[in-house]
Amino acid sequence: MRHVKLTMSAFGPYAGTEVIDFEEDQRGLFLITGETGSGKTMVFDAIMYALYDDTSGASRGNQSLRSDFSGPETETFVELDFRLGGRSYKVRRSPRYLRPSRRGSGMTEQVPAAELTLPDGRVISSKREADLEIAQLIGLDKDQFRQVVMIAQGTFFDLIEASSLERSAIYRKLFNTSRFEAMQNAFLRRYSEARSKKQRLADRLFHDLERLSIPDDAGDLGALRDRILEEKNFWGAEALLPRLEEEAKRLQGRQEESARALEELRRRDEELLLQLEQAKTDNGLLDKLEAARGEEKKLEASKEDYLARGARLQADERARQKAEPLYRERERTRGRRAELGQRRTNAENELLEAGEKADAARKALLLTEEDRSLREGLPGEIQSLTKARSQASRFEELSRSLLAVQEEIRDLAGEEGRLRLAQEETDRSKKALDAELEALADS
């Protein structure tokens, strides 16, 4: 930033308008000189006021900037032309003060105003916007600008006469380097922390290196590690890192190869287990086959016996088939026998009844002559007797039939006995056949 021209009107000790052209002689150096109280500091105050609405003096405020020597009609303002980055700017600022009223008599208050003219001719007339634009252009706030650009003359004299130690204190006060001192202390603190951290890391590194197991086939890596531990060379461990990385990659490759081999062994083990299970299954089948062959031999040995049993069973079946008609005939005989028994019972009852009637007729024939009255009634009785005689003949016939039936019953009883024996033999053969079939099923 270069100051080009400063214009002051009714400002400070200057009653009229003062113009300072900082580029008048084009030498790049401009000296402001004069007696004490002649207004040299006011030049700096005017620059500070134009840019930051403040003065360079710590005790001088904005309310006392209007000159006490100016007339009431003279306008109070400061105007500064400056160049920044090769571009020209102009700022004009006026403080708060009393002036004659333009309407009637009396005084009125002039409000503070600021106006910034940009290189392209645009004018920012808002005080707030002008202040923000100037601060953004210069990049310094008023305190920073005062410390870097403006140095009060008393402080400058003290700086010239002071010792180096005092000059450092003046510099700190002049440039407000307390923040840099705080920054330096912060850097020292961080350095101390970093150093402590570095020591902790070194201790951890050496501890890890001591615990590190290096294979015998790693070349001189073990000797390099031992030398670093012996010298406690923290930075020398950096040269060890590439070697350790190479060794780690080599071991990683070996580990992967071992993992693949282990996986192959596991796969082979699973195959062997499957083969073992299959062998166990095959052995079980072989055992069953041997048992079946043994059973086949047993069956072959007992084949003749089974054939004989089969022949007996077939004979028994034929006997059963022959006995089946006899069994049915026996059942019919039993029915016939029951029928004849019933007929015999009926004949016996009729014979008994006829006998009783015959006895009654004999008794009637033996009646005496005195019983003639009774004999007269004999024709009917005789008729009855005749009938009884006929019944007696029937009785005799029934008796003969009864004898024939009894003879037939005896014959049927004999036949029934034969049939019963045949049935019992058939039942025994059938039971034996069932037992042999059950034994064959169990075996």
Residue pairs with C-beta under 8 A, 6 or more apart in sequence:
1 82
1 83
1 84
1 138
2 22
2 82
2 83
2 84
3 22
3 47
3 80
3 81
3 82
4 21
4 22
4 23
4 81
4 82
4 83
4 88
5 19
5 20
5 21
5 22
5 23
5 80
5 81
6 19
6 20
6 22
6 43
6 46
6 47
6 50
6 78
6 79
6 80
6 81
7 17
7 18
7 19
7 20
7 77
7 78
7 79
7 80
8 14
8 17
8 18
8 19
8 20
8 42
8 43
8 46
8 78
9 16
9 17
9 18
9 74
9 75
9 76
9 77
9 78
10 16
10 17
10 66
10 67
10 70
10 74
10 75
10 76
10 77
11 18
11 42
11 46
11 65
11 66
11 67
11 76
11 77
11 78
12 39
12 42
12 45
12 46
12 65
12 67
13 37
13 38
13 39
13 42
13 67
13 69
14 39
14 42
14 67
15 67
15 69
15 70
15 71
15 74
16 70
16 74
20 43
22 30
24 30
32 40
32 43
33 40
34 40
40 153
41 56
41 57
41 152
41 153
44 56
44 150
45 55
45 56
45 57
45 60
45 65
46 78
46 80
47 56
47 80
47 150
48 54
48 55
48 56
48 142
48 145
48 146
48 150
49 55
49 62
49 65
49 78
49 93
49 95
50 78
50 79
50 80
50 91
50 92
50 93
51 80
51 91
51 134
51 138
51 142
51 145
52 131
52 134
52 135
52 141
52 142
52 145
53 62
53 93
53 112
53 114
53 127
53 131
54 62
54 142
55 61
55 62
55 65
56 146
56 150
56 152
57 152
62 95
62 96
62 112
63 95
63 96
65 76
65 95
65 97
66 76
66 95
66 97
67 74
67 76
70 76
72 99
72 100
72 107
73 99
73 100
75 94
75 99
76 94
76 95
76 97
76 110
77 92
77 93
77 94
78 92
78 93
78 94
79 90
79 91
79 92
79 93
80 90
80 91
81 88
81 89
81 90
82 88
82 89
82 90
82 91
83 89
84 137
84 138
87 119
88 119
89 116
89 117
89 118
89 119
89 137
90 116
90 117
91 114
91 115
91 116
91 117
91 130
91 134
92 114
92 115
92 117
93 112
93 113
93 114
93 115
94 110
94 112
94 113
95 112
96 109
96 110
96 111
96 112
97 109
97 110
98 107
98 108
98 109
98 110
99 107
99 108
99 109
99 110
100 106
100 107
100 108
101 107
101 108
102 108
112 127
113 125
113 127
114 125
114 126
114 127
114 130
114 131
115 123
115 124
115 125
115 130
116 123
116 124
116 130
116 133
116 134
117 123
117 124
118 124
124 130
124 133
135 141
138 145
140 148
143 176
147 174
147 175
147 176
148 175
151 159
151 174
155 170
155 173
155 174
158 166
158 170
159 167
159 170
159 171
159 174
162 169
162 170
171 177
172 178
172 181
198 234
201 234
202 232
202 234
205 234
205 237
206 229
206 232
209 225
209 228
209 229
209 237
209 240
210 229
212 225
212 244
214 221
214 222
214 225
214 247
215 247
215 251
216 222
218 247
221 240
221 243
221 244
221 247
224 239
224 240
224 243
225 240
227 233
227 236
228 236
228 237
228 240
295 443
298 443
299 306
306 440
309 436
312 429
312 432
313 429
313 433
313 436
316 426
316 429
316 430
316 432
316 433
317 433
319 422
319 425
319 426
319 429
320 426
320 429
320 430
323 419
323 422
323 423
323 425
323 426
326 418
326 419
326 422
327 419
327 422
327 423
329 415
329 419
330 415
330 416
330 419
330 420
333 412
333 415
333 416
334 416
336 408
336 412
337 409
337 412
340 405
340 408
340 409
341 409
343 401
343 405
344 402
344 405
344 406
347 398
347 399
347 401
347 402
348 402
350 391
350 394
350 395
350 398
351 395
351 398
351 399
353 391
354 388
354 391
354 392
354 394
354 395
355 392
355 395
357 384
357 385
357 388
357 391
358 385
358 388
358 389
358 392
360 388
361 381
361 384
361 385
361 388
361 389
364 378
364 381
364 385
367 374
367 375
369 375
